[in-house]
């Protein structure tokens, strides 16, 4: 899991509303109360006011000028003791004693420092209702403002605001344990809140990029403890980089990321009317999402986006729906755990007088390091989209230069990726339906560049690419590679390659390239269905050669029946291929050619390159050809 380096502040800004549920769990110094006074204070329900409450832990400080506590049996001293910063009892234990009908704060300020950067979030009219045993039934805030500042005296680097914030069933005790107490995965998940909703989120960074979200809501957020605690892990990750050369630091960062990735569970998350505008730079960008939805549990787990739009001066587009299902971080976390185990058991001992300094571990080999980073690839699953439109702006159409606006569309698309092997999916399927684009867009593509000459102005294509690797048989199967065009026809290819072992997926290009030399071609099936393209080809070629279409067709029939066998060695297989091609040219329908290695192992590159004639290659194959 990698966060964009350009937007760390933005990420924290979007997560800040969730922290509203954490704020009441932060510490503040206060004296302990004597047992006798505590018993006396607990004899009746009362209302109390705490002034200038200040909490401080690590790089984060929380302050509230006034806290009104209603309907509590705790005394003022007992309340302050709960938030005492240097108390011997753990936060979880103390917060279990928190009990009140409500706590209200006209203002709550949270300030976090990181180097020269300071982030300040100020919440307005914060109210916690029905607080019992450290759990809040309902937590609300009228709104909040955010500012990110650098060197004192300089303008804010970023700013933002939030509308109404509301959370239900907030467990302060669980939050305190996660942030302040170390643990392991065996600690189990603890639910932090049942629901959270934030309205009217707005943010602008130092580059002038703005982000707005009409509403953000989530349900069933849970977490579990980590060895470094949540706060410790986040602090330690500041500036961490998995690509850094120091193996110890890289390993520790990998362990922290893996711990955090496995410590959070979200039932669902939704956001509506998301808009991002980047106004600076040579090509300003606008990006929008009508609705974002994430479901984290069960068979319906996945992410979906609706009404996606994007645009710049050069291009714009829309997607009606985009969805991802079957996504998994398991291989990513497994790689992070493996990287974490490579950390030195302990730091090198300090040099003593008369002793040589302990050798410093050499930096990791760049190639090996890159290979490990590639193995961080997750299971992508299945990505589907519908109704894509993409428009490329251009100058007014110039027939000579063949330029101008271009429109590309896609009615539907599905991309499925299987579990990765060394970062490369072992199976994949791409299916595109209704890919529409002007013929001039493929002028430079071999085999498609002449379509405009055959009378096609706009193309309507379907594309399928389905491949799978079988580790036990060491085979790579091209189950289907096909291209279908409206008023054109269909070209379909199926093939099986042998000798494809695990080394083919090795991140080292030299290793994978050498492994491919042992690949063999075991089977090939080619099918060509005419849907009008061949007829247009004959007509266009006849016009160029000043012949009638029927005259040119007869010449092609002769060339197929006589010329092809001669070129291929006049074997039985060569004659079968020539006869089938001649029949197809005479009356275009469906042409099928299949070839299979007779030895069962397949033909390798050496077999083909050392064959004296094409006939020698065909003699090693079982060939079938027919036309219908």
VOFILO-275218 format. One record per residue (C-alpha): residue in three letters; z negated, y negated, x. Coordinates in steps of 0.05 Angstrom, whole numbers, padded with zeros to 5 digits, always signed. Layout:
N
ALAZYX/...
END
This chain:
628
UNK+00000+00000+00000/UNK+00023-00065+00033/UNK+00013-00135+00008/UNK+00066-00188+00023/UNK+00044-00231+00081/UNK+00072-00293+00048/UNK+00028-00288-00013/UNK-00043-00267+00006/UNK-00071-00328-00028/UNK-00031-00315-00091/UNK-00057-00243-00093/UNK-00129-00267-00089/UNK-00115-00319-00142/UNK-00090-00268-00192/UNK-00150-00223-00178/UNK-00201-00280-00183/UNK-00211-00274-00259/UNK-00236-00202-00250/UNK-00289-00229-00203/UNK-00321-00266-00261/UNK-00353-00200-00279/UNK-00382-00195-00209/UNK-00412-00263-00202/UNK-00478-00248-00237/UNK-00489-00191-00189/UNK-00495-00235-00127/UNK-00560-00249-00090/UNK-00605-00310-00087/UNK-00670-00321-00049/UNK-00734-00324-00090/UNK-00807-00304-00082/UNK-00834-00239-00111/UNK-00881-00244-00170/UNK-00950-00212-00172/UNK-00957-00151-00218/UNK-01010-00184-00262/UNK-00967-00245-00275/UNK-00908-00201-00291/UNK-00946-00163-00344/UNK-00970-00227-00376/UNK-00900-00257-00376/UNK-00871-00195-00408/UNK-00915-00200-00469/UNK-00867-00245-00508/UNK-00794-00263-00513/UNK-00779-00331-00485/UNK-00725-00379-00463/UNK-00721-00403-00391/UNK-00681-00450-00349/UNK-00665-00440-00275/UNK-00641-00501-00236/UNK-00597-00503-00175/UNK-00589-00429-00166/UNK-00555-00413-00101/UNK-00533-00344-00079/UNK-00505-00328-00010/UNK-00478-00263+00019/UNK-00432-00256+00078/UNK-00376-00307+00075/UNK-00384-00318+00001/UNK-00431-00367-00033/UNK-00445-00375-00108/UNK-00480-00434-00140/UNK-00498-00455-00210/UNK-00531-00523-00223/UNK-00564-00496-00287/UNK-00575-00426-00316/UNK-00604-00420-00386/UNK-00635-00353-00401/UNK-00650-00337-00475/UNK-00686-00280-00507/UNK-00718-00250-00446/UNK-00786-00218-00433/UNK-00780-00232-00359/UNK-00817-00290-00327/UNK-00782-00342-00286/UNK-00810-00311-00223/UNK-00786-00242-00243/UNK-00716-00268-00256/UNK-00713-00302-00188/UNK-00740-00239-00155/UNK-00681-00199-00182/UNK-00634-00244-00143/UNK-00676-00250-00080/UNK-00630-00245-00020/UNK-00678-00211+00029/UNK-00711-00163-00020/UNK-00725-00092+00004/UNK-00699-00061-00061/UNK-00625-00049-00068/UNK-00583-00093-00113/UNK-00571-00036-00161/UNK-00645-00023-00170/UNK-00662-00097-00182/UNK-00605-00110-00230/UNK-00628-00053-00274/UNK-00688-00097-00291/UNK-00643-00155-00315/UNK-00654-00162-00390/UNK-00638-00222-00436/UNK-00605-00240-00501/UNK-00558-00287-00463/UNK-00547-00325-00398/UNK-00507-00389-00400/UNK-00481-00432-00343/UNK-00443-00497-00355/UNK-00413-00489-00285/UNK-00409-00431-00236/UNK-00379-00443-00167/UNK-00356-00388-00120/UNK-00337-00407-00049/UNK-00309-00359+00003/UNK-00293-00377+00075/UNK-00246-00341+00121/UNK-00234-00376+00187/UNK-00209-00446+00172/UNK-00190-00427+00102/UNK-00236-00439+00043/UNK-00224-00414-00027/UNK-00264-00445-00084/UNK-00264-00420-00157/UNK-00303-00461-00208/UNK-00317-00429-00276/UNK-00335-00470-00337/UNK-00382-00452-00393/UNK-00399-00382-00370/UNK-00438-00340-00421/UNK-00465-00269-00414/UNK-00489-00239-00480/UNK-00534-00179-00492/UNK-00554-00165-00421/UNK-00595-00100-00417/UNK-00609-00056-00357/UNK-00560-00095-00315/UNK-00503-00087-00365/UNK-00469-00144-00402/UNK-00441-00131-00471/UNK-00395-00192-00468/UNK-00380-00241-00411/UNK-00339-00304-00426/UNK-00317-00368-00392/UNK-00280-00427-00422/UNK-00235-00431-00360/UNK-00234-00439-00286/UNK-00200-00478-00230/UNK-00180-00452-00161/UNK-00167-00488-00096/UNK-00150-00461-00027/UNK-00164-00511+00029/UNK-00153-00511+00103/UNK-00180-00560+00154/UNK-00230-00608+00122/UNK-00198-00674+00102/UNK-00129-00645+00091/UNK-00098-00633+00022/UNK-00109-00566-00012/UNK-00061-00512+00010/UNK-00059-00482-00059/UNK-00089-00492-00128/UNK-00092-00459-00195/UNK-00126-00454-00262/UNK-00145-00403-00314/UNK-00156-00409-00388/UNK-00206-00369-00429/UNK-00236-00308-00395/UNK-00269-00251-00433/UNK-00297-00184-00408/UNK-00333-00130-00447/UNK-00385-00079-00424/UNK-00392-00105-00354/UNK-00436-00061-00309/UNK-00468-00107-00258/UNK-00508-00049-00229/UNK-00445-00010-00213/UNK-00411-00071-00184/UNK-00471-00085-00139/UNK-00470-00014-00113/UNK-00396-00016-00098/UNK-00399-00082-00062/UNK-00465-00074-00025/UNK-00480+00001-00017/UNK-00441+00050+00025/UNK-00420+00117-00004/UNK-00366+00170-00004/UNK-00315+00197-00054/UNK-00368+00247-00076/UNK-00405+00189-00107/UNK-00357+00192-00166/UNK-00325+00136-00206/UNK-00367+00086-00244/UNK-00337+00044-00300/UNK-00342-00030-00283/UNK-00318-00059-00348/UNK-00286-00035-00413/UNK-00238-00093-00420/UNK-00218-00159-00388/UNK-00172-00214-00414/UNK-00150-00279-00381/UNK-00106-00331-00413/UNK-00061-00386-00385/UNK-00060-00370-00311/UNK-00025-00421-00267/UNK-00020-00425-00191/UNK+00018-00465-00139/UNK+00018-00451-00064/UNK+00030-00495-00004/UNK+00105-00483-00007/UNK+00109-00508-00078/UNK+00120-00439-00108/UNK+00090-00435-00177/UNK+00065-00375-00216/UNK+00045-00374-00289/UNK+00021-00318-00335/UNK+00009-00330-00409/UNK-00041-00273-00415/UNK-00069-00218-00370/UNK-00111-00161-00397/UNK-00138-00095-00372/UNK-00180-00037-00396/UNK-00226+00014-00365/UNK-00231-00010-00294/UNK-00273+00039-00252/UNK-00290+00045-00179/UNK-00327+00088-00130/UNK-00364+00073-00066/UNK-00332+00072+00003/UNK-00365+00084+00071/UNK-00357+00010+00090/UNK-00374-00017+00020/UNK-00322-00056-00019/UNK-00341-00123+00011/UNK-00344-00094+00081/UNK-00276-00061+00075/UNK-00243-00124+00049/UNK-00275-00166+00104/UNK-00253-00116+00157/UNK-00182-00114+00131/UNK-00171-00188+00141/UNK-00115-00192+00190/UNK-00110-00116+00198/UNK-00041-00090+00214/UNK-00019-00017+00215/UNK+00036-00034+00265/UNK-00011-00063+00317/UNK-00008-00027+00385/UNK-00083-00014+00393/UNK-00093+00057+00367/UNK-00167+00047+00352/UNK-00157-00015+00309/UNK-00096+00016+00275/UNK-00135+00079+00258/UNK-00195+00041+00231/UNK-00148-00002+00187/UNK-00115+00061+00161/UNK-00182+00090+00141/UNK-00204+00027+00105/UNK-00138+00022+00066/UNK-00143+00095+00046/UNK-00215+00086+00023/UNK-00198+00026-00020/UNK-00135+00059-00048/UNK-00177+00118-00072/UNK-00235+00077-00097/UNK-00202+00040-00156/UNK-00181+00067-00223/UNK-00148+00025-00277/UNK-00138+00052-00347/UNK-00086+00001-00367/UNK-00061-00069-00349/UNK-00016-00116-00386/UNK+00013-00185-00372/UNK+00059-00228-00414/UNK+00107-00285-00399/UNK+00104-00282-00323/UNK+00143-00337-00289/UNK+00153-00350-00214/UNK+00191-00411-00189/UNK+00207-00425-00117/UNK+00234-00495-00112/UNK+00238-00505-00037/UNK+00288-00474+00011/UNK+00364-00470+00013/UNK+00368-00426-00050/UNK+00312-00439-00101/UNK+00293-00378-00141/UNK+00268-00368-00212/UNK+00238-00301-00234/UNK+00209-00281-00301/UNK+00181-00221-00337/UNK+00170-00220-00412/UNK+00120-00164-00410/UNK+00088-00122-00355/UNK+00050-00058-00373/UNK+00014-00008-00329/UNK-00019+00056-00352/UNK-00060+00092-00299/UNK-00081+00157-00332/UNK-00051+00217-00367/UNK+00020+00240-00378/UNK+00042+00169-00397/UNK+00020+00139-00329/UNK+00071+00090-00303/UNK+00095+00018-00300/UNK+00144-00017-00347/UNK+00175-00086-00347/UNK+00212-00117-00405/UNK+00258-00178-00409/UNK+00264-00188-00334/UNK+00305-00248-00311/UNK+00321-00277-00243/UNK+00365-00333-00220/UNK+00385-00378-00163/UNK+00442-00425-00147/UNK+00484-00367-00124/UNK+00468-00312-00175/UNK+00429-00296-00238/UNK+00414-00234-00278/UNK+00374-00200-00333/UNK+00346-00131-00345/UNK+00324-00111-00415/UNK+00275-00058-00390/UNK+00254-00029-00323/UNK+00205+00030-00319/UNK+00174+00073-00265/UNK+00141+00140-00279/UNK+00115+00196-00234/UNK+00095+00149-00178/UNK+00042+00177-00131/UNK+00007+00151-00069/UNK-00015+00221-00047/UNK+00031+00226+00014/UNK+00014+00154+00033/UNK-00060+00167+00031/UNK-00052+00233+00068/UNK-00015+00196+00124/UNK-00069+00141+00126/UNK-00123+00195+00132/UNK-00084+00227+00190/UNK-00078+00159+00224/UNK-00152+00147+00213/UNK-00171+00212+00249/UNK-00134+00187+00311/UNK-00188+00134+00322/UNK-00230+00142+00385/UNK-00296+00176+00370/UNK-00334+00119+00401/UNK-00317+00055+00439/UNK-00312+00060+00515/UNK-00379+00052+00550/UNK-00394-00013+00585/UNK-00381-00013+00659/UNK-00444-00004+00701/UNK-00453-00030+00772/UNK-00418+00015+00821/UNK-00378+00051+00766/UNK-00305+00045+00749/UNK-00287+00020+00681/UNK-00268+00073+00630/UNK-00192+00078+00622/UNK-00164+00041+00562/UNK-00123+00086+00516/UNK-00050+00069+00523/UNK-00015+00037+00464/UNK+00021+00083+00417/UNK+00094+00099+00431/UNK+00135+00052+00387/UNK+00180+00108+00363/UNK+00121+00152+00344/UNK+00087+00093+00311/UNK+00149+00077+00270/UNK+00153+00150+00249/UNK+00082+00149+00223/UNK+00095+00085+00184/UNK+00156+00118+00152/UNK+00112+00175+00130/UNK+00072+00125+00088/UNK+00129+00129+00037/UNK+00098+00148-00031/UNK+00127+00194-00084/UNK+00171+00144-00121/UNK+00183+00186-00183/UNK+00234+00164-00235/UNK+00260+00093-00242/UNK+00299+00076-00305/UNK+00332+00012-00327/UNK+00374-00011-00386/UNK+00421-00068-00401/UNK+00429-00100-00333/UNK+00473-00162-00326/UNK+00487-00196-00260/UNK+00529-00259-00251/UNK+00551-00285-00184/UNK+00569-00358-00184/UNK+00631-00382-00148/UNK+00683-00436-00144/UNK+00735-00442-00199/UNK+00781-00382-00196/UNK+00833-00387-00141/UNK+00887-00333-00151/UNK+00908-00339-00078/UNK+00838-00329-00050/UNK+00816-00283-00108/UNK+00749-00317-00114/UNK+00708-00343-00172/UNK+00650-00323-00217/UNK+00638-00249-00222/UNK+00602-00211-00277/UNK+00571-00142-00266/UNK+00537-00101-00320/UNK+00501-00035-00328/UNK+00484-00003-00394/UNK+00435+00046-00365/UNK+00411+00076-00300/UNK+00363+00129-00276/UNK+00340+00143-00205/UNK+00294+00203-00192/UNK+00264+00218-00124/UNK+00227+00282-00105/UNK+00168+00289-00057/UNK+00185+00259+00011/UNK+00191+00298+00077/UNK+00174+00253+00135/UNK+00188+00193+00090/UNK+00255+00219+00062/UNK+00258+00246-00010/UNK+00276+00320-00010/UNK+00311+00313-00077/UNK+00344+00255-00112/UNK+00387+00240-00172/UNK+00423+00176-00187/UNK+00456+00167-00255/UNK+00491+00102-00274/UNK+00523+00094-00343/UNK+00569+00037-00362/UNK+00575+00003-00294/UNK+00623-00054-00309/UNK+00653-00099-00257/UNK+00720-00132-00241/UNK+00770-00091-00201/UNK+00772-00144-00147/UNK+00699-00128-00131/UNK+00720-00061-00100/UNK+00783-00084-00064/UNK+00752-00065+00004/UNK+00727+00004-00019/UNK+00771+00061+00005/UNK+00804+00098-00053/UNK+00787+00042-00102/UNK+00819-00018-00070/UNK+00886-00008-00104/UNK+00860-00003-00176/UNK+00880-00075-00189/UNK+00952-00057-00172/UNK+00951-00003-00225/UNK+00935-00052-00281/UNK+00859-00048-00282/UNK+00826-00116-00287/UNK+00756-00093-00307/UNK+00725-00025-00290/UNK+00678+00015-00333/UNK+00647+00071-00290/UNK+00596+00126-00294/UNK+00565+00151-00229/UNK+00523+00212-00214/UNK+00495+00234-00147/UNK+00448+00294-00149/UNK+00422+00326-00085/UNK+00366+00373-00067/UNK+00339+00406-00003/UNK+00312+00477-00003/UNK+00265+00487+00056/UNK+00262+00563+00051/UNK+00338+00573+00053/UNK+00351+00511+00096/UNK+00404+00488+00047/UNK+00424+00419+00024/UNK+00457+00423-00044/UNK+00502+00369-00072/UNK+00492+00392-00144/UNK+00538+00337-00169/UNK+00574+00278-00139/UNK+00618+00249-00193/UNK+00655+00185-00211/UNK+00682+00175-00282/UNK+00723+00115-00303/UNK+00744+00092-00371/UNK+00820+00103-00380/UNK+00820+00132-00310/UNK+00791+00202-00306/UNK+00736+00239-00268/UNK+00726+00263-00198/UNK+00671+00314-00187/UNK+00647+00347-00123/UNK+00596+00402-00112/UNK+00578+00428-00043/UNK+00526+00468-00005/UNK+00509+00456+00068/UNK+00470+00508+00108/UNK+00429+00502+00171/UNK+00391+00442+00146/UNK+00321+00451+00174/UNK+00260+00404+00173/UNK+00284+00370+00237/UNK+00339+00336+00197/UNK+00285+00292+00166/UNK+00252+00275+00232/UNK+00241+00199+00238/UNK+00269+00203+00309/UNK+00344+00190+00300/UNK+00360+00231+00363/UNK+00323+00292+00336/UNK+00352+00287+00266/UNK+00422+00274+00293/UNK+00420+00335+00339/UNK+00394+00378+00281/UNK+00455+00358+00239/UNK+00500+00390+00292/UNK+00477+00458+00268/UNK+00495+00444+00195/UNK+00548+00488+00164/UNK+00593+00481+00103/UNK+00580+00541+00058/UNK+00614+00523-00007/UNK+00656+00467-00038/UNK+00682+00455-00109/UNK+00728+00397-00125/UNK+00750+00379-00195/UNK+00798+00323-00214/UNK+00809+00305-00288/UNK+00864+00256-00304/UNK+00847+00204-00357/UNK+00905+00156-00344/UNK+00897+00136-00272/UNK+00949+00184-00244/UNK+01001+00162-00294/UNK+00989+00089-00275/UNK+00994+00108-00202/UNK+01062+00141-00213/UNK+01087+00080-00252/UNK+01065+00031-00199/UNK+01092+00071-00141/UNK+01159+00082-00177/UNK+01166+00008-00188/UNK+01153-00006-00114/UNK+01204+00047-00092/UNK+01256+00026-00145/UNK+01254+00095-00177/UNK+01243+00120-00247/UNK+01173+00150-00259/UNK+01203+00219-00274/UNK+01244+00218-00210/UNK+01183+00201-00168/UNK+01142+00254-00204/UNK+01193+00308-00186/UNK+01191+00287-00113/UNK+01116+00293-00113/UNK+01121+00362-00146/UNK+01168+00386-00090/UNK+01123+00356-00036/UNK+01063+00392-00066/UNK+01094+00461-00077/UNK+01132+00463-00010/UNK+01102+00411+00036/UNK+01028+00426+00027/UNK+01033+00500+00043/UNK+01074+00484+00106/UNK+01021+00435+00130/UNK+00964+00484+00116/UNK+00998+00544+00150/UNK+01034+00579+00093/UNK+00976+00627+00080/UNK+00962+00654+00011/UNK+00907+00603+00002/UNK+00954+00547+00024/UNK+01007+00568-00026/UNK+00955+00572-00082/UNK+00932+00501-00067/UNK+01004+00475-00065/UNK+01023+00509-00130/UNK+00961+00481-00167/UNK+00975+00411-00141/UNK+01048+00416-00163/UNK+01028+00438-00232/UNK+00978+00380-00237/UNK+01031+00329-00215/UNK+01081+00356-00264/UNK+01033+00352-00323/UNK+00968+00317-00303/UNK+00907+00350-00334/UNK+00852+00382-00293/UNK+00858+00405-00220/UNK+00804+00451-00192/UNK+00798+00474-00119/UNK+00740+00515-00093/UNK+00726+00543-00024/UNK+00670+00589+00001/UNK+00656+00614+00071/UNK+00671+00689+00077/UNK+00614+00702+00127/UNK+00561+00673+00080/UNK+00533+00629+00136/UNK+00584+00573+00129/UNK+00632+00539+00177/UNK+00602+00494+00230/UNK+00631+00435+00266/UNK+00650+00480+00324/UNK+00688+00528+00279/UNK+00730+00471+00251/UNK+00740+00432+00315/UNK+00762+00493+00356/UNK+00808+00523+00304/UNK+00880+00521+00331/UNK+00912+00509+00262/UNK+00891+00492+00191/UNK+00910+00564+00173/UNK+00856+00590+00220/UNK+00805+00551+00181/UNK+00831+00574+00113/UNK+00829+00647+00137/UNK+00753+00641+00141/UNK+00748+00616+00069/UNK+00755+00646-00001/UNK+00799+00594-00036/UNK+00814+00587-00110/UNK+00859+00533-00139/UNK+00884+00522-00209/UNK+00911+00468-00254/UNK+00904+00463-00329/
END
